[in-house]
Amino acid sequence: MSTEAYRRGIELFNSGAFFDAHEVWEEAWRESGGVEKKFLQGLTQVAVAFHHYSRGNVAGACSVLQRARKNITDCPGEFGGIDLNALLESLGKWQEALAAGGPKPVLPRLEKI
């Protein structure tokens, strides 16, 4: 995995530049394999989901979040320096809030641990 691209994607995601994070991670995803590929695919999908949400496409956000969670669930609980269990919990809360049309939780942040 390109460490520089991976870190840049985290910075972009955490700043709310979801589309740009998706682009950076997608590039790294193409060059990866195995669990790393699933991990990057999941992160890319998380970024796409929040991009959809930011543009008012709730149905698209829900659909992509579901696929993202499936890919991330296949990874160890801590991967790439990120607590994936915490991320999965946050994404689950987002899925519930989007489905119910209720108040939205705080946007997830990808913190390196």
Summary of the structure (lengths in Angstrom):
residues: 113
radius of gyration: 12.9
end to end distance: 17.6
largest distance: 38.7
contacts: 333
relative contact order: 0.14
helix: 70%
strand: 4%
